[in-house]
């Protein structure tokens, strides 16, 4: 019988840790002002909150986290900082993305923000103690949709760009999608996320463009997906559609659908069954060589 300690870092006294994690720092993605900004408030300034693991525990991998919130708010703690702490406990550097939101901003602004975040981490990989080919993206709900667009809409950078960050690829090396919004067309679409991202009357072509399952290719990175069968906010068909597209493109993928549980679970630490999804993710990280076996 296998026994999993789901949240061992809560069971240890602070003195049991080899060293304290470094305090998170905030990095503006465009210090001189973001392209397309409609103002100068904090909500107009996309940023990363940087959580680095203790140096002795770091495994040389990093993850950009996209919190959910239907593209109109951000669950920066529940699906951001707490997840970053969990990743740090795995030895993985974490970067919580504050991206711009609807209805003030629409596509492609959000996509540009996550692409810039991945480029920024890769550009300064050495400073963060991560390898430039071990940088992933993780997202929840609408943030899962944003992470899925990062995994399907990317480029290798512009070698002639004046900004050195723009010369770097924005393709994630792996993706983790947690109860993600995927579908923008047909049954299972989360209409609130679609409206906030694409506006009140998006064209059929724009909705098709932002239905991520339709744009999976052989270059889409290996992907882990987590959902629940009882999710009424974003039905599990969203994850299933993306998983089947990955299979068709021969991209390594793993899908976990739990029978019980709703939406917006985060780490689900209070549920003894749902909280095991992070153990499954750790197993996947090990199998892929992201963390040591």
N, C-alpha and C positions, 0 to 999 in steps of 0.2 A: 504494500500500500504506500502510495506517495503522499507525503504531507507537505503542504506548501505554507510557508510563513509569508502571508500576503503583504504585510507592511512591517517588516522587521525593524525599520528605522524608527518606528514609534515605540519599540520595546526596549531600546537601548538607552542607557543614560548618556547625556551629552559627552561625558568623559570617555565613553567607550569608542568614540569615533576617532579615527587616526588624526584628522585635522578638520577644522570647521570649513564649510564651504565659503567661498568668497562672496561678499555682499553683492547683490545684483547691481549692474550699472545700466543706464539707459543710453542708447545710441540712436540718434536721428538718422534715418536712411538717406535724407538729402539735407545736410546741415544748412545749406544756403536757400532752402525752400524746395518743396516737392513739385515736380512738373504737374501742371493741372490744378494746383492748390487754389481753393476759392476763398481763402482767408489766412489768418495767421494764428488761429486758436490751436490748442493742442490737438484737437480732432482733425486739423488740416496738416498735421505733421506726423506722418507715419514713422514708427520707431520700433526698435528691438529692446526688450529688457533682457539683459545677458545674465544667465545663471551658469556659473562654472563649477564643476565638481572639485573636491580637493585634489591637488596635483598628484598625490600618491594613488588616487583612485581612478584617475582619468583613463579612458580606454582609447582616446583619439577619434571619437565620433561626435557629431553634433546634429541637433534637430531644431528646425524652425517650427514653432508651435503656432497654429492659427486657431484662436478661441472661437467658439460659436456665438450665435446671437441673431440669426435670421438676417444678417447683413444690415442690421439697424442698431445693434449694441454689441458689446463684447464681454464675455464671461472671463475676465482677466484673471480672476483668482481660481474659481472652480475648474475651469478648463485651460488655465494658463499657469499661474505660479505654482499651484499644487502639483500639476503635471511636471513642471520643470524640476521641482524638488524630487519627484519620483525618478525622473531621468538622471538627475545628478547622483542619486543613490545607486544607479546602475553604472555610474562612471561616465555618463554621456553629457556633454555640454548642451544647454538648452537656451533657446532664444525666442522669447514670447513676442509675437508680432502684434503691434497695434496698427491695424490697417484702416484706411478710410472707409466710410460707411454711407449707405443710402439712408434716406432718399436724397441726401445732399450730393453724394457721389454715386456714379454708376460705372458699369464695365466700360472700358478696360482698366479703370483706375485701380481697383482692388487687385487685379492680376498683376499690374505693374508694381504694386507694393510688395507682393509676395515674391515676385521675380527679383526685385531689388534686394530683398532680405536675403535670399539664397546667394545672390552674387556677393553681397557684403560679407557674409560669413565665409564664403569660399575665398574671397580676396584677402581676408585677414586670418585665414585658417591657422597659420603658425602662431599668431598672437593669442589665439583662443585655445591652442593646444589640440587642434583637430586636423585630421588629414583631409585635403581638399576633395578626395574621392570617397569620403565617408560622411556626407552631409545629407540628411533626410528632411522630410517635411511631414508634419503630423497635424491633423485638424479634426475638429468636432462639429457636427451638424453643418451649418453654413460655412464654418471654417473648414470642415471636411470637403465641402465643395470647392473652396478656394485652394485647398491642398491638392485636390484632384485636377484642377485646372493647371496648377504648377507642374503636375506630373504628366500632363498631356499637351500643354502649350508652353514650350520652352525653346531656347535657342542656345547656340554655343558661344555667344558673346560676339562683340564687334571689335575685331583686332585694330580698327582704325579710330575707335572712340577716343575722345579727348579725356573722358573720365576713366581712369584705370579700372574702376569697379565694373563699368559697362563692357570691358574687354573679356570678362569672365563668364563662363557658362552659368545659366540659371536652372539647368536640369538637376533635380534632386536625384540622389543615388538610391533612395528608397522612400517609400511613402507608407504612412499609417493613417487610415481613414476610420474614424469612430462615428457611428450612426450618421454617415455623411449624407447631405443633400447631393444628389447626382443628377437626377432627371429634371429637365426643364420643359419637357414635352410629355403630354399624356398623363394617364393615371399614375399616382404616386408622387407627382410634383408637389413640392412645398411652395404653395403660391405666394406666401409672404416673402420668402427668400427671393423668389423670382422677381416679384414686384420691386423689392428694395434694390436688387442688383441691376435689373434691366429696365425699370420704369413701368408705367401703367399699361402701355400698349406696345410691347416689344414685337418686332417682326418675327415671322416664322423662321426666317434664316438666322436671326440672332438667338432665338431660343434653341435652335438646333446646334448652333456653334457652341453654346454654353452647356449643352447636355454632354457631360464629360465621357460617358460610356461610348459615345459615337466617335471619339477621337483617340482611343487607345491604339497604340502601335507597338511594334516590337521594341521600340526605344523607351516606352513607358517603363519606369523603374519597378522592381519587385515591390509588391504591395501587400500589406496586412489590413484586413477589414474586420470590424466588430460592430454588431448590431443586436437588437432584440426583436423577437417575433411580435411582441405586443406594442411596439412603438407606433403610436397613433399620429405623432407629429410628423415624422419622416419615416414612412413605411420601409421595411427591410428590402423591398424590391429595389430600392436605390443601390444598396450594397450588392445585391445579387446581380443586377444589371452590369455593374462595373466589374465584378468578379468574372462573369461569363465573357465579357469583352477581353479581359486579361487572358483567360484560357484560350480564346480564339486566336489571340496574338502571340501565344506561347510565352507569356510573361509569368515568371514565378509569382504565385499568389497564395494567400491563406485567408479563409473566411470563417468567422465564428459568429453564429446566430444563436443567442440564448433564448429559451422559450419565454421566460418571464422578464418583466422589466419595461420601463417606459423610455422616455427621451431625456436627454440632458443629464446623463448619469455621471459624467466625469470619471473619476477613478472608482466610484461606487464603493468606497471603503467600508460603508456600514452594511453592505449586503454580502453575506458569506459566499454566495454563489457568483453573483455578477462581478464581484471584486477579483475573481480569478482571471478576468480577461487580461490583467496586467501580467500575470504569470505566463499566460499563453504568449503574450507579446515578448516577454523575456526569453522564452523558449525560441521564438522566431528570430530574435536578435542573435542568440547563440548559434542557431543553425546557419545563419547568414554570415557569421563571423563579425558581427557588429560589436558584440561583447564577448569576452572569453568563454569558452565552454567549461 
